[in-house]
Amino acid sequence: MEAIEVRTVFSNHEQSPIQAIGFRIAVFNLDGDNELPAGNVPDLLKSEQF
């Protein structure tokens, strides 16, 4: 639910899909409820302006 809310906020501000996806992954990692390696998150965050 939290990730969906974040994605909606980013869409309302017309941010790029990559930014929304990167932020979703970061939220999932904070929740500790994901299957993705945490190492992928810094690369996504470095490539985008948050």
PQR file of N, CA, C, O and H, with PARSE charges and radii, in Angstrom:
ATOM      1  N   MET A   1       0.830  -1.199   0.000 -0.4000 1.5000
ATOM      2  CA  MET A   1       0.000   0.000   0.000 -0.0000 2.0000
ATOM      3  C   MET A   1       0.868   1.255   0.000  0.5500 1.7000
ATOM      4  O   MET A   1       0.612   2.198  -0.748 -0.5500 1.4000
ATOM      5  N   GLU A   2       1.882   1.257   0.833 -0.4000 1.5000
ATOM      6  CA  GLU A   2       2.744   2.438   0.946 -0.0000 2.0000
ATOM      7  C   GLU A   2       3.385   2.773  -0.404  0.5500 1.7000
ATOM      8  O   GLU A   2       3.458   3.937  -0.797 -0.5500 1.4000
ATOM      9  H   GLU A   2       2.090   0.491   1.441  0.4000 1.0000
ATOM     10  N   ALA A   3       3.845   1.737  -1.102 -0.4000 1.5000
ATOM     11  CA  ALA A   3       4.508   1.961  -2.389 -0.0000 2.0000
ATOM     12  C   ALA A   3       3.542   2.532  -3.419  0.5500 1.7000
ATOM     13  O   ALA A   3       3.917   3.390  -4.218 -0.5500 1.4000
ATOM     14  H   ALA A   3       3.786   0.791  -0.783  0.4000 1.0000
ATOM     15  N   ILE A   4       2.305   2.057  -3.401 -0.4000 1.5000
ATOM     16  CA  ILE A   4       1.308   2.557  -4.352 -0.0000 2.0000
ATOM     17  C   ILE A   4       1.060   4.042  -4.113  0.5500 1.7000
ATOM     18  O   ILE A   4       0.940   4.814  -5.064 -0.5500 1.4000
ATOM     19  H   ILE A   4       2.000   1.360  -2.752  0.4000 1.0000
ATOM     20  N   GLU A   5       0.985   4.439  -2.858 -0.4000 1.5000
ATOM     21  CA  GLU A   5       0.771   5.853  -2.535 -0.0000 2.0000
ATOM     22  C   GLU A   5       1.933   6.702  -3.052  0.5500 1.7000
ATOM     23  O   GLU A   5       1.717   7.778  -3.609 -0.5500 1.4000
ATOM     24  H   GLU A   5       1.083   3.811  -2.085  0.4000 1.0000
ATOM     25  N   VAL A   6       3.148   6.225  -2.869 -0.4000 1.5000
ATOM     26  CA  VAL A   6       4.325   6.969  -3.336 -0.0000 2.0000
ATOM     27  C   VAL A   6       4.290   7.100  -4.853  0.5500 1.7000
ATOM     28  O   VAL A   6       4.557   8.173  -5.395 -0.5500 1.4000
ATOM     29  H   VAL A   6       3.323   5.351  -2.416  0.4000 1.0000
ATOM     30  N   ARG A   7       3.963   6.010  -5.534 -0.4000 1.5000
ATOM     31  CA  ARG A   7       3.915   6.033  -6.996 -0.0000 2.0000
ATOM     32  C   ARG A   7       2.880   7.045  -7.482  0.5500 1.7000
ATOM     33  O   ARG A   7       3.104   7.749  -8.467 -0.5500 1.4000
ATOM     34  H   ARG A   7       3.746   5.139  -5.094  0.4000 1.0000
ATOM     35  N   THR A   8       1.752   7.112  -6.790 -0.4000 1.5000
ATOM     36  CA  THR A   8       0.699   8.059  -7.162 -0.0000 2.0000
ATOM     37  C   THR A   8       1.190   9.496  -7.000  0.5500 1.7000
ATOM     38  O   THR A   8       0.939  10.339  -7.861 -0.5500 1.4000
ATOM     39  H   THR A   8       1.569   6.540  -5.990  0.4000 1.0000
ATOM     40  N   VAL A   9       1.886   9.777  -5.907 -0.4000 1.5000
ATOM     41  CA  VAL A   9       2.415  11.121  -5.673 -0.0000 2.0000
ATOM     42  C   VAL A   9       3.389  11.507  -6.781  0.5500 1.7000
ATOM     43  O   VAL A   9       3.334  12.620  -7.304 -0.5500 1.4000
ATOM     44  H   VAL A   9       2.090   9.092  -5.207  0.4000 1.0000
ATOM     45  N   PHE A  10       4.285  10.579  -7.139 -0.4000 1.5000
ATOM     46  CA  PHE A  10       5.244  10.873  -8.193 -0.0000 2.0000
ATOM     47  C   PHE A  10       4.540  11.121  -9.517  0.5500 1.7000
ATOM     48  O   PHE A  10       4.938  12.010 -10.269 -0.5500 1.4000
ATOM     49  H   PHE A  10       4.330   9.675  -6.715  0.4000 1.0000
ATOM     50  N   SER A  11       3.491  10.343  -9.817 -0.4000 1.5000
ATOM     51  CA  SER A  11       2.749  10.524 -11.064 -0.0000 2.0000
ATOM     52  C   SER A  11       2.074  11.893 -11.089  0.5500 1.7000
ATOM     53  O   SER A  11       2.040  12.549 -12.131 -0.5500 1.4000
ATOM     54  H   SER A  11       3.168   9.620  -9.206  0.4000 1.0000
ATOM     55  N   ASN A  12       1.546  12.321  -9.970 -0.4000 1.5000
ATOM     56  CA  ASN A  12       0.879  13.621  -9.901 -0.0000 2.0000
ATOM     57  C   ASN A  12       1.859  14.759 -10.171  0.5500 1.7000
ATOM     58  O   ASN A  12       1.473  15.804 -10.695 -0.5500 1.4000
ATOM     59  H   ASN A  12       1.573  11.788  -9.124  0.4000 1.0000
ATOM     60  N   HIS A  13       3.110  14.556  -9.818 -0.4000 1.5000
ATOM     61  CA  HIS A  13       4.128  15.578 -10.046 -0.0000 2.0000
ATOM     62  C   HIS A  13       4.856  15.351 -11.365  0.5500 1.7000
ATOM     63  O   HIS A  13       5.860  16.005 -11.649 -0.5500 1.4000
ATOM     64  H   HIS A  13       3.423  13.707  -9.392  0.4000 1.0000
ATOM     65  N   GLU A  14       4.343  14.416 -12.175 -0.4000 1.5000
ATOM     66  CA  GLU A  14       4.884  14.139 -13.510 -0.0000 2.0000
ATOM     67  C   GLU A  14       6.367  13.778 -13.450  0.5500 1.7000
ATOM     68  O   GLU A  14       7.145  14.218 -14.297 -0.5500 1.4000
ATOM     69  H   GLU A  14       3.528  13.885 -11.944  0.4000 1.0000
ATOM     70  N   GLN A  15       6.758  12.985 -12.461 -0.4000 1.5000
ATOM     71  CA  GLN A  15       8.127  12.483 -12.398 -0.0000 2.0000
ATOM     72  C   GLN A  15       8.259  11.297 -13.353  0.5500 1.7000
ATOM     73  O   GLN A  15       7.258  10.703 -13.754 -0.5500 1.4000
ATOM     74  H   GLN A  15       6.126  12.628 -11.773  0.4000 1.0000
ATOM     75  N   SER A  16       9.491  10.958 -13.712 -0.4000 1.5000
ATOM     76  CA  SER A  16       9.714   9.858 -14.646 -0.0000 2.0000
ATOM     77  C   SER A  16       9.361   8.522 -13.991  0.5500 1.7000
ATOM     78  O   SER A  16       9.460   8.393 -12.771 -0.5500 1.4000
ATOM     79  H   SER A  16      10.304  11.440 -13.386  0.4000 1.0000
ATOM     80  N   PRO A  17       8.949   7.524 -14.787 -0.5600 1.5000
ATOM     81  CA  PRO A  17       8.640   6.192 -14.239  0.2800 2.0000
ATOM     82  C   PRO A  17       9.830   5.594 -13.487  0.5500 1.7000
ATOM     83  O   PRO A  17       9.650   4.900 -12.487 -0.5500 1.4000
ATOM     84  N   ILE A  18      11.044   5.865 -13.968 -0.4000 1.5000
ATOM     85  CA  ILE A  18      12.237   5.323 -13.305 -0.0000 2.0000
ATOM     86  C   ILE A  18      12.342   5.860 -11.883  0.5500 1.7000
ATOM     87  O   ILE A  18      12.705   5.116 -10.972 -0.5500 1.4000
ATOM     88  H   ILE A  18      11.191   6.429 -14.781  0.4000 1.0000
ATOM     89  N   GLN A  19      12.033   7.133 -11.678 -0.4000 1.5000
ATOM     90  CA  GLN A  19      12.086   7.698 -10.331 -0.0000 2.0000
ATOM     91  C   GLN A  19      11.056   7.021  -9.432  0.5500 1.7000
ATOM     92  O   GLN A  19      11.356   6.682  -8.287 -0.5500 1.4000
ATOM     93  H   GLN A  19      11.738   7.737 -12.418  0.4000 1.0000
ATOM     94  N   ALA A  20       9.845   6.825  -9.948 -0.4000 1.5000
ATOM     95  CA  ALA A  20       8.798   6.188  -9.153 -0.0000 2.0000
ATOM     96  C   ALA A  20       9.195   4.761  -8.798  0.5500 1.7000
ATOM     97  O   ALA A  20       9.011   4.326  -7.661 -0.5500 1.4000
ATOM     98  H   ALA A  20       9.602   7.101 -10.878  0.4000 1.0000
ATOM     99  N   ILE A  21       9.744   4.027  -9.777 -0.4000 1.5000
ATOM    100  CA  ILE A  21      10.163   2.646  -9.531 -0.0000 2.0000
ATOM    101  C   ILE A  21      11.292   2.622  -8.505  0.5500 1.7000
ATOM    102  O   ILE A  21      11.271   1.810  -7.580 -0.5500 1.4000
ATOM    103  H   ILE A  21       9.893   4.380 -10.701  0.4000 1.0000
ATOM    104  N   GLY A  22      12.278   3.506  -8.661 -0.4000 1.5000
ATOM    105  CA  GLY A  22      13.398   3.563  -7.718 -0.0000 2.0000
ATOM    106  C   GLY A  22      12.922   3.845  -6.310  0.5500 1.7000
ATOM    107  O   GLY A  22      13.420   3.259  -5.348 -0.5500 1.4000
ATOM    108  H   GLY A  22      12.296   4.166  -9.412  0.4000 1.0000
ATOM    109  N   PHE A  23      11.956   4.742  -6.186 -0.4000 1.5000
ATOM    110  CA  PHE A  23      11.451   5.076  -4.860 -0.0000 2.0000
ATOM    111  C   PHE A  23      10.662   3.912  -4.279  0.5500 1.7000
ATOM    112  O   PHE A  23      10.735   3.657  -3.077 -0.5500 1.4000
ATOM    113  H   PHE A  23      11.551   5.218  -6.967  0.4000 1.0000
ATOM    114  N   ARG A  24       9.908   3.202  -5.116 -0.4000 1.5000
ATOM    115  CA  ARG A  24       9.160   2.030  -4.652 -0.0000 2.0000
ATOM    116  C   ARG A  24      10.120   0.982  -4.102  0.5500 1.7000
ATOM    117  O   ARG A  24       9.878   0.402  -3.044 -0.5500 1.4000
ATOM    118  H   ARG A  24       9.849   3.409  -6.093  0.4000 1.0000
ATOM    119  N   ILE A  25      11.217   0.742  -4.831 -0.4000 1.5000
ATOM    120  CA  ILE A  25      12.192  -0.250  -4.382 -0.0000 2.0000
ATOM    121  C   ILE A  25      12.794   0.171  -3.043  0.5500 1.7000
ATOM    122  O   ILE A  25      12.989  -0.662  -2.159 -0.5500 1.4000
ATOM    123  H   ILE A  25      11.414   1.213  -5.691  0.4000 1.0000
ATOM    124  N   ALA A  26      13.086   1.465  -2.895 -0.4000 1.5000
ATOM    125  CA  ALA A  26      13.647   1.956  -1.640 -0.0000 2.0000
ATOM    126  C   ALA A  26      12.665   1.742  -0.494  0.5500 1.7000
ATOM    127  O   ALA A  26      13.065   1.362   0.606 -0.5500 1.4000
ATOM    128  H   ALA A  26      12.928   2.142  -3.613  0.4000 1.0000
ATOM    129  N   VAL A  27      11.375   1.985  -0.751 -0.4000 1.5000
ATOM    130  CA  VAL A  27      10.356   1.783   0.282 -0.0000 2.0000
ATOM    131  C   VAL A  27      10.278   0.312   0.659  0.5500 1.7000
ATOM    132  O   VAL A  27      10.195  -0.022   1.841 -0.5500 1.4000
ATOM    133  H   VAL A  27      11.050   2.293  -1.645  0.4000 1.0000
ATOM    134  N   PHE A  28      10.304  -0.578  -0.344 -0.4000 1.5000
ATOM    135  CA  PHE A  28      10.241  -2.010  -0.066 -0.0000 2.0000
ATOM    136  C   PHE A  28      11.444  -2.446   0.771  0.5500 1.7000
ATOM    137  O   PHE A  28      11.306  -3.269   1.676 -0.5500 1.4000
ATOM    138  H   PHE A  28      10.371  -0.307  -1.304  0.4000 1.0000
ATOM    139  N   ASN A  29      12.622  -1.897   0.470 -0.4000 1.5000
ATOM    140  CA  ASN A  29      13.808  -2.260   1.234 -0.0000 2.0000
ATOM    141  C   ASN A  29      13.703  -1.774   2.673  0.5500 1.7000
ATOM    142  O   ASN A  29      14.140  -2.468   3.591 -0.5500 1.4000
ATOM    143  H   ASN A  29      12.734  -1.229  -0.265  0.4000 1.0000
ATOM    144  N   LEU A  30      13.131  -0.593   2.882 -0.4000 1.5000
ATOM    145  CA  LEU A  30      12.944  -0.091   4.242 -0.0000 2.0000
ATOM    146  C   LEU A  30      11.981  -0.985   5.014  0.5500 1.7000
ATOM    147  O   LEU A  30      12.146  -1.210   6.212 -0.5500 1.4000
ATOM    148  H   LEU A  30      12.777  -0.029   2.136  0.4000 1.0000
ATOM    149  N   ASP A  31      10.965  -1.493   4.302 -0.4000 1.5000
ATOM    150  CA  ASP A  31      10.002  -2.385   4.947 -0.0000 2.0000
ATOM    151  C   ASP A  31      10.607  -3.762   5.198  0.5500 1.7000
ATOM    152  O   ASP A  31      10.112  -4.512   6.039 -0.5500 1.4000
ATOM    153  H   ASP A  31      10.831  -1.310   3.328  0.4000 1.0000
ATOM    154  N   GLY A  32      11.680  -4.102   4.471 -0.4000 1.5000
ATOM    155  CA  GLY A  32      12.300  -5.415   4.621 -0.0000 2.0000
ATOM    156  C   GLY A  32      11.395  -6.528   4.128  0.5500 1.7000
ATOM    157  O   GLY A  32      11.469  -7.657   4.612 -0.5500 1.4000
ATOM    158  H   GLY A  32      12.082  -3.493   3.788  0.4000 1.0000
ATOM    159  N   ASP A  33      10.535  -6.207   3.157 -0.4000 1.5000
ATOM    160  CA  ASP A  33       9.534  -7.175   2.698 -0.0000 2.0000
ATOM    161  C   ASP A  33       9.631  -7.344   1.186  0.5500 1.7000
ATOM    162  O   ASP A  33       8.616  -7.369   0.491 -0.5500 1.4000
ATOM    163  H   ASP A  33      10.475  -5.289   2.764  0.4000 1.0000
ATOM    164  N   ASN A  34      10.859  -7.461   0.682 -0.4000 1.5000
ATOM    165  CA  ASN A  34      11.040  -7.551  -0.770 -0.0000 2.0000
ATOM    166  C   ASN A  34      12.000  -8.676  -1.132  0.5500 1.7000
ATOM    167  O   ASN A  34      12.669  -9.241  -0.267 -0.5500 1.4000
ATOM    168  H   ASN A  34      11.683  -7.441   1.247  0.4000 1.0000
ATOM    169  N   GLU A  35      12.058  -8.995  -2.429 -0.4000 1.5000
ATOM    170  CA  GLU A  35      12.925 -10.065  -2.919 -0.0000 2.0000
ATOM    171  C   GLU A  35      14.160  -9.495  -3.620  0.5500 1.7000
ATOM    172  O   GLU A  35      15.044 -10.246  -4.032 -0.5500 1.4000
ATOM    173  H   GLU A  35      11.515  -8.536  -3.132  0.4000 1.0000
ATOM    174  N   LEU A  36      14.220  -8.176  -3.753 -0.4000 1.5000
ATOM    175  CA  LEU A  36      15.309  -7.568  -4.510 -0.0000 2.0000
ATOM    176  C   LEU A  36      16.545  -7.347  -3.638  0.5500 1.7000
ATOM    177  O   LEU A  36      16.417  -7.022  -2.457 -0.5500 1.4000
ATOM    178  H   LEU A  36      13.502  -7.566  -3.418  0.4000 1.0000
ATOM    179  N   PRO A  37      17.748  -7.520  -4.212 -0.5600 1.5000
ATOM    180  CA  PRO A  37      18.975  -7.233  -3.466  0.2800 2.0000
ATOM    181  C   PRO A  37      19.049  -5.751  -3.110  0.5500 1.7000
ATOM    182  O   PRO A  37      18.745  -4.893  -3.939 -0.5500 1.4000
ATOM    183  N   ALA A  38      19.448  -5.457  -1.893 -0.4000 1.5000
ATOM    184  CA  ALA A  38      19.520  -4.058  -1.451 -0.0000 2.0000
ATOM    185  C   ALA A  38      20.543  -3.277  -2.275  0.5500 1.7000
ATOM    186  O   ALA A  38      20.433  -2.057  -2.399 -0.5500 1.4000
ATOM    187  H   ALA A  38      19.695  -6.153  -1.220  0.4000 1.0000
ATOM    188  N   GLY A  39      21.536  -3.967  -2.838 -0.4000 1.5000
ATOM    189  CA  GLY A  39      22.576  -3.300  -3.613 -0.0000 2.0000
ATOM    190  C   GLY A  39      22.055  -2.591  -4.848  0.5500 1.7000
ATOM    191  O   GLY A  39      22.717  -1.697  -5.376 -0.5500 1.4000
ATOM    192  H   GLY A  39      21.625  -4.957  -2.737  0.4000 1.0000
ATOM    193  N   ASN A  40      20.866  -2.981  -5.319 -0.4000 1.5000
ATOM    194  CA  ASN A  40      20.305  -2.345  -6.513 -0.0000 2.0000
ATOM    195  C   ASN A  40      19.775  -0.951  -6.221  0.5500 1.7000
ATOM    196  O   ASN A  40      19.675  -0.127  -7.130 -0.5500 1.4000
ATOM    197  H   ASN A  40      20.328  -3.707  -4.890  0.4000 1.0000
ATOM    198  N   VAL A  41      19.438  -0.676  -4.979 -0.4000 1.5000
ATOM    199  CA  VAL A  41      18.787   0.588  -4.645 -0.0000 2.0000
ATOM    200  C   VAL A  41      19.729   1.791  -4.790  0.5500 1.7000
ATOM    201  O   VAL A  41      19.336   2.774  -5.418 -0.5500 1.4000
ATOM    202  H   VAL A  41      19.520  -1.346  -4.240  0.4000 1.0000
ATOM    203  N   PRO A  42      20.945   1.764  -4.245 -0.5600 1.5000
ATOM    204  CA  PRO A  42      21.832   2.927  -4.375  0.2800 2.0000
ATOM    205  C   PRO A  42      22.081   3.296  -5.838  0.5500 1.7000
ATOM    206  O   PRO A  42      22.154   4.482  -6.160 -0.5500 1.4000
ATOM    207  N   ASP A  43      22.214   2.306  -6.736 -0.4000 1.5000
ATOM    208  CA  ASP A  43      22.443   2.602  -8.146 -0.0000 2.0000
ATOM    209  C   ASP A  43      21.273   3.384  -8.730  0.5500 1.7000
ATOM    210  O   ASP A  43      21.475   4.351  -9.464 -0.5500 1.4000
ATOM    211  H   ASP A  43      22.154   1.343  -6.474  0.4000 1.0000
ATOM    212  N   LEU A  44      20.054   2.968  -8.408 -0.4000 1.5000
ATOM    213  CA  LEU A  44      18.872   3.672  -8.912 -0.0000 2.0000
ATOM    214  C   LEU A  44      18.803   5.084  -8.340  0.5500 1.7000
ATOM    215  O   LEU A  44      18.507   6.037  -9.061 -0.5500 1.4000
ATOM    216  H   LEU A  44      19.890   2.182  -7.812  0.4000 1.0000
ATOM    217  N   LEU A  45      19.075   5.214  -7.048 -0.4000 1.5000
ATOM    218  CA  LEU A  45      18.966   6.527  -6.418 -0.0000 2.0000
ATOM    219  C   LEU A  45      20.043   7.476  -6.933  0.5500 1.7000
ATOM    220  O   LEU A  45      19.797   8.673  -7.077 -0.5500 1.4000
ATOM    221  H   LEU A  45      19.315   4.440  -6.463  0.4000 1.0000
ATOM    222  N   LYS A  46      21.246   6.946  -7.212 -0.4000 1.5000
ATOM    223  CA  LYS A  46      22.321   7.800  -7.715 -0.0000 2.0000
ATOM    224  C   LYS A  46      22.006   8.328  -9.115  0.5500 1.7000
ATOM    225  O   LYS A  46      22.425   9.431  -9.467 -0.5500 1.4000
ATOM    226  H   LYS A  46      21.446   5.974  -7.095  0.4000 1.0000
ATOM    227  N   SER A  47      21.273   7.551  -9.915 -0.4000 1.5000
ATOM    228  CA  SER A  47      21.022   7.939 -11.302 -0.0000 2.0000
ATOM    229  C   SER A  47      19.889   8.947 -11.430  0.5500 1.7000
ATOM    230  O   SER A  47      19.679   9.501 -12.509 -0.5500 1.4000
ATOM    231  H   SER A  47      20.933   6.655  -9.629  0.4000 1.0000
ATOM    232  N   GLU A  48      19.159   9.194 -10.351 -0.4000 1.5000
ATOM    233  CA  GLU A  48      18.000  10.101 -10.418 -0.0000 2.0000
ATOM    234  C   GLU A  48      18.106  11.183  -9.349  0.5500 1.7000
ATOM    235  O   GLU A  48      18.743  10.989  -8.313 -0.5500 1.4000
ATOM    236  H   GLU A  48      19.331   8.744  -9.475  0.4000 1.0000
ATOM    237  N   GLN A  49      17.473  12.325  -9.614 -0.4000 1.5000
ATOM    238  CA  GLN A  49      17.413  13.414  -8.630 -0.0000 2.0000
ATOM    239  C   GLN A  49      16.166  13.246  -7.773  0.5500 1.7000
ATOM    240  O   GLN A  49      15.049  13.236  -8.290 -0.5500 1.4000
ATOM    241  H   GLN A  49      16.955  12.483 -10.455  0.4000 1.0000
ATOM    242  N   PHE A  50      16.354  13.115  -6.471 -0.4000 1.5000
ATOM    243  CA  PHE A  50      15.191  12.968  -5.586 -0.0000 2.0000
ATOM    244  C   PHE A  50      15.023  14.220  -4.748  0.5500 1.7000
ATOM    245  O   PHE A  50      14.101  14.301  -3.936 -0.5500 1.4000
ATOM    246  H   PHE A  50      17.261  13.123  -6.051  0.4000 1.0000
TER
END
